Amino acid sequence: MCGIVGYTGRGPALPVLLSGLHRMEYRGYDSAGVALLPAGGGAPQVRRAVGKVAALETAISESPVDASAPLGIGHTRWATHGAPSERNAHPHLSRDGSIALVHNGIIDNFLALRERLVSQGFVFRSETDSEALAHLVEACRADTLLESVRRALSFVSGTYGIAVAASWAPGQIVVARKGSPIAIAAADGVACVASDAAALAGRADSVAYLDDGDIALLVPGGFEVRSIEALSPVVRPAAPLDFAPDAIEKGGYEHFMRKEIAEQPEALENCLRGRLVDEDGTAKLSGLRMEPRDIAALQSVVVTACGTSYYAGLHGTYAFEQFSGIPSRIEQAAEFRYRNPIVAPETALVSLSQSGETADTLAAVREAKRKGALVLSVCNVVGSTIAREAGRGVYLHAGPEIGVASTKAFLCQVAVLSMMALLFGRTRRLSCQEGRTIVGALKALPDLVRAALAQEDAIVRIAEKFAGARDAFFIGRGWQYPAALEGALKLKEISYLHAEGYHAAELKHGPIALLDEHVPVVALSPLGPGHDKMLGNIQECRARKAPVIAIATEGDSSVDAFTEDVIRVPQCPDFTAAVPVVVVEQLFAYHVARLRGEPIDQPRNLAKSVTVE
Ligand code: M6R
């Protein structure tokens, strides 16, 4: 995710900015930049580079800035609007070049703002939503920088953490927060800001965190925080800043995978933000560039992907059929590309890929395009090859995923496909009321994940009991079938424990022969259609002495007769129940792998991005 750092003081800002940017590298980013404001005025000097902070340091050494400048702001960008490039990197300058701005978050009304600013003569140099903010501050210029920023923000909807500096406001940095974290600190003659307190470690003993709706003015040696709306002063208490170097790298977690599991509620919020329309009971996915008549003409949806993305895609096909009534199927990308598949212009080919670089999925996209299908991408990495070649699609906005085992991308893929299915459904057969019910259920996803995360102690106890197993099965029915496949994949890839995901009804057609007292079966059994059948399948396992780990609905005791190892998930509609279940599976796999001492973030033989066939 993007990172912000800023410094105003007596000494040079540049080393503080660069060390702060380095400390935020663990968050993942694709470009970086700084703006330095020389003492006594003068326009901001901006240097930006694609790639690592080291590339920015090279750019600065090749084209030096005023190294003594006592004020500056810096940024690491993880692309959301516009591909990673030098011109899309932050800081962005206003039209007159006097204002520099860095931004984390997503501006929902950026297209409307951009249109209005362009009509007023502002020229955009980037494809970002953030640049609009820099121009807007210039358009709203008042007596002070604080008031200019405040006025500008009154026109903005979306999320932001921003830091702004201007040549005409020497020594000042204005910061504001709505939905994206901002920490500020002041000490002897200096004041600093960062989106991640880790970036300030060693610079201050304590930091204050802004709340949503706060705006603050930083000057050398101090800051004042106000409410954006009323401008009334507010007090934000300081918290001690105490980071070990390793904690800085992983945001306080032992592994990136665990950090990314914890980030899922926020990832889902970012993924859903601005895309669900309560009133009409539908979804708004402008990147698809599909008119109602295009959706009405669809004859089929084919989803193609690999690995975890494939399982999210399988879940998606259920949503397409149930919500929209369009015949849907999933194809492994590697099969699709070589099978001479039948696709027609009325087929929507949905290619799913976290990285957007998976070789087989990319080849499937090219094959589908050759055959004239309407190709839609669902990727996490902005500007990735699949997203570019598809030309239309939806980004996950899950934030960077560094652990090889995919976690937050899976949940966001499920969320995006559900929104696509809702949009298609509302265009074809769903009533407004049915659509509203689905909107409500999708909005509840982050809370479902929070509830599942809260089960971690119980999950650890069960992981301790079974960490020594050699084989395991995951079984599920209906919407829980893709979740069973995903749970088994998670466990095998990081714990090296042999695991198989099966449809619960399929077990007796072969694999039940493998069950005995040494082979645990994870039974995905939340309430919903087929629950009684699932209880029957659990009994079949118990009859073979297999220990059962049940994932069941809160308040439902129907599984308790068969096992004491039960993890509870909240009650919710069947089409969202896989989300908390998968979070439980992620934590189970994580803790089993941790207890077995495996290298969780980089399992043997695996790569984050599989760019070979
Ligand atoms: O980047 P992609 O989503 O296209 O990657 C597909 C698979 O390689 C990926 O999901 C893989 O299965 C993960 N390691 C699973 O955790």
Residues whose N, C-alpha, C, O or C-beta is under 5 A from the ligand:
A	BS01	M6R	C306 G307 T308 S309 L352 S353 Q354 S355 G356 T358 V404 A405 S406 K608 V610
